[in-house]
């Protein structure tokens, strides 16, 4: 791989991209900057934030680069359905990982804050509410971060396996 490329809205995806870049010793660039610094056709790992089931920046990155792998950063707790839904909605040609990011309402516009408030209200009205649902409601309303190096472990393991396979085939 040549670089880590990402699209971040409120900084959580950027945090993951920087942690990944440091761990694998590759440069990390926001997509807007990568266009001028990472040549077309380069092999990259892409990270983008999730909005409405779509991975932000992915179409541009997929047209410009060879995507070796990708990570979607969202606010919901990771579960198998999240990845399968994202794979369907985004038609990815590479392995996909899901990383729980966070919410920073102060860095969002009015419209996005209203949408998050409506989602929180809907969650509060659900019949089955557990601690994870209440935690998500609080995060949607007041903000919070789930970014951690531990969440990145599956990506790092995959990168290591990929590198090991490349060394064997060389």
C-alpha positions as CSV (number, residue, x, y, z in Angstrom):
1,X,0.0,0.0,0.0
2,X,1.1,3.5,-0.8
3,X,-1.0,5.6,1.6
4,X,-3.9,6.0,3.9
5,X,-6.6,8.3,2.5
6,X,-9.6,9.5,4.4
7,X,-12.7,11.7,4.4
8,X,-13.6,13.1,7.9
9,X,-16.4,15.4,8.9
10,X,-15.9,16.0,12.7
11,X,-12.5,14.4,13.3
12,X,-13.2,10.8,14.4
13,X,-12.3,9.3,11.0
14,X,-9.1,11.5,10.9
15,X,-8.1,10.1,14.3
16,X,-8.4,6.5,13.1
17,X,-6.6,7.4,9.9
18,X,-3.7,8.9,11.8
19,X,-3.5,6.0,14.2
20,X,-3.5,3.5,11.3
21,X,-0.9,5.5,9.4
22,X,1.4,5.6,12.4
23,X,1.0,1.9,13.0
24,X,1.7,0.8,9.4
25,X,4.3,3.5,8.7
26,X,2.4,5.1,5.8
27,X,1.4,8.7,5.1
28,X,-2.2,9.7,5.8
29,X,-4.0,12.3,3.7
30,X,-7.5,13.8,3.6
31,X,-9.1,12.9,0.3
32,X,-9.0,16.6,-0.9
33,X,-5.3,16.7,-0.2
34,X,-4.6,13.2,-1.5
35,X,-5.8,14.2,-5.0
36,X,-2.7,16.3,-5.5
37,X,-0.2,14.2,-3.4
38,X,-1.1,10.5,-4.1
39,X,-0.9,9.6,-7.8
40,X,-3.9,8.2,-9.6
41,X,-3.8,4.4,-9.5
42,X,-2.0,4.2,-6.2
43,X,-2.8,1.4,-3.8
44,X,-4.6,2.9,-0.7
45,X,-6.6,2.0,2.4
46,X,-9.6,4.4,2.6
47,X,-11.5,5.5,5.6
48,X,-14.8,7.5,5.4
49,X,-17.5,8.5,7.7
50,X,-21.0,7.1,7.4
51,X,-24.0,9.2,6.6
52,X,-27.3,7.6,5.6
53,X,-25.7,4.3,4.9
54,X,-23.2,5.8,2.5
55,X,-19.4,6.0,3.1
56,X,-18.5,9.6,2.4
57,X,-15.7,10.2,-0.2
58,X,-15.7,6.5,-1.3
59,X,-16.9,7.1,-4.9
60,X,-14.2,9.6,-5.5
61,X,-11.5,7.4,-3.9
62,X,-12.7,4.3,-5.7
63,X,-12.4,6.1,-9.1
64,X,-9.0,7.5,-8.4
65,X,-7.2,4.7,-6.5
66,X,-6.9,1.0,-6.1
67,X,-8.7,0.3,-2.8
68,X,-6.9,-2.4,-1.0
69,X,-9.3,-2.1,2.0
70,X,-11.7,0.4,3.5
71,X,-13.2,1.3,6.9
72,X,-16.5,3.0,7.5
73,X,-16.6,5.1,10.7
74,X,-20.0,5.5,12.2
75,X,-21.8,6.1,15.5
76,X,-23.7,2.9,16.0
77,X,-22.3,0.0,18.0
78,X,-20.5,-2.5,15.6
79,X,-22.5,-5.6,14.8
80,X,-22.4,-7.9,11.7
81,X,-25.5,-6.4,10.1
82,X,-23.7,-3.0,9.9
83,X,-21.0,-4.3,7.7
84,X,-23.3,-6.3,5.4
85,X,-25.6,-3.3,5.0
86,X,-22.7,-1.0,4.2
87,X,-21.3,-3.5,1.7
88,X,-24.6,-3.6,-0.1
89,X,-25.2,0.1,-0.1
90,X,-21.6,1.0,-1.2
91,X,-20.7,-1.8,-3.6
92,X,-17.2,-2.1,-2.4
93,X,-14.5,-4.0,-4.4
94,X,-12.4,-4.6,-1.3
95,X,-12.6,-5.8,2.4
96,X,-14.6,-3.5,4.6
97,X,-14.2,-2.8,8.3
98,X,-16.5,-0.9,10.6
99,X,-15.1,1.4,13.3
100,X,-17.3,3.1,15.9
101,X,-16.4,6.8,15.9
102,X,-18.4,9.4,17.7
103,X,-20.5,12.6,17.5
104,X,-19.5,16.2,18.1
105,X,-22.7,18.2,17.8
106,X,-20.8,21.5,18.0
107,X,-19.0,20.6,14.8
108,X,-22.2,19.8,12.9
109,X,-24.6,22.1,11.1
110,X,-28.1,22.7,12.2
111,X,-29.7,20.2,9.8
112,X,-27.5,17.3,10.9
113,X,-28.0,18.1,14.5
114,X,-31.8,18.0,13.9
115,X,-31.5,14.6,12.2
116,X,-29.5,13.2,15.1
117,X,-32.0,14.6,17.6
118,X,-34.8,12.9,15.7
119,X,-32.9,9.6,15.7
120,X,-32.4,9.9,19.4
121,X,-36.1,10.6,20.0
122,X,-37.0,7.5,17.9
123,X,-34.6,5.4,19.9
124,X,-36.1,6.7,23.2
125,X,-39.5,5.5,22.0
126,X,-38.4,2.0,21.1
127,X,-40.0,-0.7,23.3
128,X,-36.7,-2.6,23.8
129,X,-34.1,-0.2,25.2
130,X,-30.9,-1.5,26.8
131,X,-27.8,0.2,28.1
132,X,-26.3,0.4,24.6
133,X,-29.3,2.2,23.3
134,X,-29.3,4.7,26.1
135,X,-25.6,5.2,25.6
136,X,-26.2,5.9,21.9
137,X,-29.1,8.4,22.7
138,X,-26.7,10.3,25.1
139,X,-24.0,10.3,22.4
140,X,-26.4,11.6,19.8
141,X,-27.7,14.4,22.1
142,X,-24.5,15.6,23.9
143,X,-21.7,14.0,21.9
144,X,-19.0,11.5,22.7
145,X,-16.1,9.5,21.2
146,X,-15.7,5.8,20.9
147,X,-12.3,6.1,19.1
148,X,-9.7,3.7,20.4
149,X,-6.7,1.8,19.3
150,X,-8.4,-1.4,20.3
151,X,-11.2,-0.8,17.7
152,X,-8.4,-0.6,15.0
153,X,-7.0,-4.0,15.9
154,X,-8.9,-6.0,13.2
155,X,-7.7,-3.5,10.5
156,X,-4.1,-3.8,11.7
157,X,-4.3,-7.6,11.7
158,X,-5.7,-7.6,8.2
159,X,-2.9,-5.2,7.0
160,X,-0.3,-7.5,8.6
161,X,-1.8,-10.6,6.9
162,X,-1.9,-8.7,3.6
163,X,1.8,-7.7,3.9
164,X,2.8,-11.2,4.9
165,X,1.0,-12.6,1.8
166,X,2.7,-10.1,-0.5
167,X,6.1,-11.0,0.9
168,X,5.4,-14.7,0.3
169,X,4.3,-14.1,-3.3
170,X,7.3,-11.8,-4.2
